[in-house]
């Protein structure tokens, strides 16, 4: 996994403040592969409860992390527990790493 401890802590702290401490944060995509370089930070978040405004929460969290991580691009997907899995969710669940 190509995230340092400080970055992981910032992500976990921000997700908890925005979505609650029960939210599961999973890193997926190129940052999971130690042999690759660069790339944005792809996160799948399972909040444990449905969110009334999921899209707004994704945008707000992505923007806050972008700022707190010094301008790094952060893609945030929030899995709605009441909706079926999309292919991107299945891939993230299969290959992702819980932070």
N, C-alpha and C positions, 0 to 999 in steps of 0.2 A: 504494500500500500504506500502510495507516494503522497502522504500528508504527515506533517510533523505533529508532535503532541500539542503544541500551542494552537495550530489550526483546527485540530480535532476538538479541542476544548471550546474554542470560540464557536464552532458550529453547534456542538451539543448544547452549550449555554443559550445560544440564540434561539434554537429550536424549542428548548424547554420554556423560554420566556414567551415565545409567540404561540406555541401549541400545547404546552403542558409537559410536565416531567415524564408522563407515560408514553410519549411519542418515541417510536423506534426510528433511528436514523441509519440509513444504509448508503454507503458509498458504492457506486458502480461505474462502469465505463473504463476509460483509459487510465484513470488514477489508481485503479486496483492492480494494474499490471506494472510491476517494478522494472520491466525491461523497456517500457516506453518512456517518452519524454514529453513534457508540456501537457497541454490539454486543459480543458475546463474541469470544474468540479461538478460531478453529477450526483445528485442526492435523491433517493426515494425515501419519503417519510410516511410512516404509518401512524397516524395520530391516535388510533384506538377508539375514535368516536367520529361520527360524521360532522363535517364542518358546513355551516350555512353558506359560507362564501369561500369555497376552496380555491378558486382561481385567484381571487384577491389575496388570499393568504400565501399562495405560491409566489406571486409577484412581490409582495411586501417582504417575505423572507429572503427571496433571491436578492432584492435590492439592499436589504440590511446587511446580508453576508458579503455582498460585493464591496460595500463601504468598509465593513469591519476587517475584511481580508485584504485591504489595500488595492482594490480595483480588480481582483481576480474575478473571472467570469464563473458564476455559479448557477447551474441549472437545477431547479427544484421541482420535483413531482411529488404531489401528495396523493396517496392512495385512499380513495373513498371506500370505507369498509362495506358499504351497501351496494357497490357497483361491481360488475364482473371485472376480472383482471384483463388489462390490455396487454398486448405482446411486450411492450416496453417494461411493464410492471413485472411480468413473468421473468424476463431476462434479468432485471435488477434483483429480483428475489433469488434467482438461481445463482448468479455470479457475483452478487454484491457482498460487501463486508459491513457488518454492523459496527458503528462507531461507539 
